[in-house]
Amino acid sequence: MEIWINPACSKCRSAVKLLDAEGAEYTVRRYLDDPPTEDELRAVLERLGLEPWDITRTQEAEAKELGLRSWPKEPAERDRWIAALAGHPRLIQRPIITADDGSAVVGRSEEAVRDALSR
């Protein structure tokens, strides 16, 4: 299991605390220091069953600078969104937990983290 975190994020800290409390074995990836590649993002999106705009933090200053809110959310624009996330990892929703069964969840709630633990 791997968890992508920003240590400054309270949701990330809560997820790590829960993983520790449950004795889970996992690897931490500080994705701002070690940004995912476009291919890694594609793989995680597939595991999540989501599109890149579904995991984009559109309230971030970088999103506003890029004008993301006006970008079309359609398959033809998918690569553009993925490139933006790879180039600006702060825009990636967090934490993302990749489970051992090949799935993934955005672990913003205790229920989502527990879901990842159960896999």
N, C-alpha and C positions, 0 to 999 in steps of 0.2 A: 504494500500500500504506500502511496506517495501523497503528500499534501502540499499544494502550492499555497504559500502564505506571504503576507506582508506583516512582519512582526508588529507594526504600528496599528494594525487593524484589530479591534476588539473581537470581532467575529472569528478571526483566525486564532487569536489567543484562546478563545472559548473552545474552539474545535480541538486544538492541541491539548488543552486541559482535559477534555472529555476522552480523547484517545489515550492519554496517559492514565487517567483514572480507570479505564477499561483494560489496561495492560496491552494495548495494541502495539504491534510492530509496524513501524512506518518510517519513511524517509521524508525529511523536510526539504522542500525546495523554496528558497527565497526568490520568487520569480522576478522581483525587481532587480536583483543582483545577477540572476541567471535566467534571463528571459527565454521563454519558449520560442522555438523556431516556428515558421509557418507550418511545416510538416507536423511538428508536435501539436500545434493548435488544431490542425485538421483531425489528428488522431483523437485528441481529447474531445473535440466536438462530436465526433462519431460515437465515442463511448458515452457521452452525455445525452446523445440524441437531440442536440440543440444546434441552432445556427449561430454564427458569430455575433450577430446583433442581440441575441438572447443573453450573452454573457458580457456585454459591453456596458461599462459604467458611463452612461451618457452625461452625468452631472459633473464629471471631472473637467477641470480647466482645459486639459488637452483635447477632450472631446468637443468642447465648445470652439476651440481654436481650429479644429479640423472641420467643423460644421457637420458632425456626425448625425445630428438629428434630422438633417435634410437628405441624408443618403438613402437611396431606395433599399428596402429590405426584401430583396429578391435574389434568386439563384445566380443571375448574371453578375451580381455585385458581391458575391460571397468572397472571392479572392481579394477584393479591395478591402473589405472589412477585416479579413484575416491578416493582411499586410499591415493594417493600422494597429491591430492588437499586438502583432509581433514587434512593430516599431515603437509602440507606446504601451508597454506592459502594464502601466498603472491603470489602463482602461479595462483590464481583465477583472471580471467579478471574482471575488475570493471568499473563502478558500475553496479550492477545487481539490477533491479527494478522488484519486483513482483507486478503485477497489481491486482486490486480488482476482475477482472473477472476470475482469476485463471491462467492467462498467465504471462509471464515474458519477459523482454528484457534486453539486455546488453546496457546500456544507455551511450554509448561513444559519441553519437552525439545528437544535439538538437532535430533532427527528431525522434530519438529513444525514448528520454524522452517524447516528445509530444505524441508519439504513446502510451506509457504507460499511460499518462494522459487521453487519449481519451477512455480508456477501462473501 
